[in-house]
Amino acid sequence: MENHLNTGKIEDLQPGESLLVDAKKVKNGKIQLHFAERISNGDRPMSALTILNASDPRFSSGARRAWATAEVSDAAERFNVNFGDDGDWYVGQDSKGEEVELLDLNILNPFIDVNGNKFMFKIQVNETINANEWQAENLERAAKRRGAKGDYITHNGDYIFSNTVVVLVPEGVEVKHTFLESDNTPVITGPEMDLKQFQTATE
């Protein structure tokens, strides 16, 4: 059993499929692995707009993202990929627009083998109304919205923050997520008022 490069694309992911997208060089000689997954929530319908506008970059692929930091040698052993300095690295841009060294992987449904058993790399979603320090300072970017620039989504009047983490689960086992029930009425006020209201509510 092996992982294979270039076996998937984010835009082609089906619900329940995951993808090891790429690797990025980070501090202390480590690398950061970028995962994506189309997570299916049975209580929420699939977005027709996302499907009908898949080729429009303004619409999300519907895939959730998560990152995990790794030692070069350990990641190389697990995925049989050369993550050394002589690997196929190139200079690209990360999500913040900063220049970084990247290595494309596109491994569909990545896994590790433990004593003959497959453990799948999956993304777990945990929604909460409790913001961490960065989320509290970057409410406009961090709080859950209806689309990238849409109205804020709330739970009992509180902003929702959706956190993701990479987990390992036995093949065939579903990951348990935490999704908060959203209010029927979205918050439509501007970002400056939203931030002021949020800071007041959390003081």
C-alpha positions in Angstrom: 0.0 0.0 0.0 1.4 3.3 -1.1 0.4 6.9 -1.5 0.7 8.2 -5.0 1.5 11.7 -6.2 -0.8 13.6 -8.6 -3.8 11.4 -8.1 -6.3 14.1 -7.2 -7.3 17.8 -7.5 -9.2 20.0 -5.1 -11.8 20.9 -7.6 -12.5 17.2 -8.3 -12.9 16.1 -4.7 -16.1 14.3 -3.8 -17.7 14.4 -0.3 -15.6 12.3 2.1 -12.5 12.4 -0.1 -9.4 14.1 1.2 -6.3 15.4 -0.5 -2.7 16.2 0.6 -2.3 19.3 -1.6 1.2 20.4 -1.0 4.1 21.0 1.4 5.6 24.3 2.5 9.0 24.9 4.1 8.6 26.6 7.5 10.9 27.5 10.4 13.3 25.2 12.2 13.8 23.0 9.2 10.3 21.6 9.3 7.6 21.5 6.6 3.9 22.2 6.8 1.5 19.8 5.0 -1.6 21.3 3.5 -4.7 19.0 3.5 -8.1 19.6 1.9 -11.4 17.6 2.2 -14.9 17.8 1.0 -16.8 17.3 4.2 -20.4 16.2 4.0 -22.8 17.4 6.7 -26.0 15.4 6.3 -28.0 18.2 8.0 -27.0 20.8 5.4 -27.8 20.7 1.7 -25.1 20.9 -1.0 -24.7 24.4 -2.4 -26.1 24.5 -6.0 -24.2 27.8 -6.6 -20.9 26.0 -5.8 -21.6 23.2 -8.2 -22.9 25.4 -11.1 -20.0 27.8 -10.8 -17.1 25.4 -10.2 -15.0 27.0 -12.9 -15.4 30.5 -11.4 -12.5 31.2 -8.9 -14.8 33.5 -6.9 -16.8 30.5 -5.8 -15.3 28.1 -3.2 -14.4 24.6 -4.1 -16.4 23.5 -1.0 -13.2 21.9 0.4 -12.2 22.6 4.0 -8.5 23.1 4.6 -6.2 22.2 7.5 -2.4 22.2 8.0 0.0 20.0 10.0 3.7 20.6 10.7 6.1 17.7 10.2 9.7 16.7 10.4 11.2 16.3 6.9 12.5 12.7 7.6 9.2 11.5 9.1 7.1 12.9 6.3 9.4 11.5 3.7 9.2 8.0 5.3 5.4 8.1 5.6 4.6 9.4 2.1 7.7 8.2 0.2 8.4 11.7 -1.1 11.7 13.5 -1.2 11.1 16.6 1.0 14.8 17.3 1.2 16.4 20.5 -0.3 17.0 18.5 -3.5 13.3 17.8 -3.9 11.0 19.4 -6.5 10.6 22.7 -4.5 9.6 25.9 -6.2 9.0 29.5 -5.1 5.3 30.3 -4.9 2.8 32.2 -2.8 0.9 31.1 0.2 -2.6 32.1 1.2 -1.3 35.4 2.6 0.4 36.3 -0.7 3.9 35.8 0.8 6.7 34.1 -1.2 7.4 30.6 0.1 9.0 27.3 -1.0 6.3 24.8 -2.1 6.2 21.3 -3.2 3.1 20.0 -5.0 1.8 16.6 -3.9 -1.9 16.2 -4.7 -2.1 12.8 -3.0 -5.8 11.6 -3.0 -7.0 10.0 0.3 -3.5 10.0 2.0 -2.9 7.4 4.6 -0.3 5.6 6.7 0.1 1.9 7.3 0.3 0.7 10.9 0.8 -3.0 11.2 -1.1 -3.7 8.0 -4.0 -1.4 8.9 -4.7 1.8 7.0 -5.2 5.0 8.9 -6.6 7.9 6.9 -5.6 11.6 7.1 -8.9 13.4 7.6 -10.0 16.9 8.6 -12.1 17.4 11.7 -14.2 20.5 12.0 -15.0 22.0 15.4 -17.2 25.1 15.5 -17.3 27.2 18.6 -18.5 30.7 19.7 -15.2 31.1 21.7 -12.6 32.9 19.6 -8.9 32.5 20.1 -6.7 35.6 20.2 -6.1 35.8 16.5 -9.8 35.3 15.6 -10.8 38.0 18.1 -8.4 40.4 16.5 -9.4 39.4 12.9 -13.2 39.0 13.2 -13.9 40.0 9.6 -11.7 37.2 8.3 -12.3 34.6 11.1 -16.0 34.6 11.8 -18.2 32.3 9.8 -20.0 34.0 6.8 -22.3 33.1 4.0 -19.6 33.1 1.3 -16.3 35.0 1.4 -18.0 38.4 1.6 -21.4 37.4 2.8 -23.4 38.1 5.9 -22.1 36.7 9.2 -23.6 33.5 10.5 -24.5 33.4 14.2 -25.4 30.8 16.9 -27.8 32.2 19.5 -26.6 35.7 18.5 -22.9 34.8 18.8 -20.4 34.7 16.0 -19.3 31.2 14.9 -15.6 30.3 14.5 -14.9 27.2 12.5 -11.6 25.5 13.5 -10.1 22.6 11.6 -7.4 20.0 12.6 -5.8 17.0 10.8 -6.6 13.7 12.4 -5.9 10.0 11.7 -8.8 7.6 11.7 -9.0 3.9 10.8 -10.2 3.3 7.2 -13.9 3.4 7.0 -14.4 5.2 10.3 -16.2 8.5 10.1 -14.8 11.6 11.8 -17.0 13.3 14.3 -17.4 17.0 13.7 -19.0 19.8 15.8 -21.4 22.0 13.8 -23.3 24.7 15.6 -26.9 25.3 14.6 -27.1 28.7 12.9 -29.6 31.4 13.6 -32.2 32.1 10.9 -31.4 35.8 10.7 -27.9 36.6 9.5 -25.9 39.6 10.9 -25.8 42.2 8.1 -24.0 45.1 9.8 -20.6 46.3 8.6 -17.3 44.9 9.8 -16.4 47.9 12.0 -19.7 47.7 13.9 -19.4 44.0 14.1 -15.9 44.2 15.6 -17.0 46.8 18.1 -20.0 44.7 19.2 -17.9 41.6 19.4 -15.2 43.3 21.6 -17.9 44.7 23.9 -19.5 41.3 24.2 -16.3 39.6 25.1 -14.9 42.1 27.6 
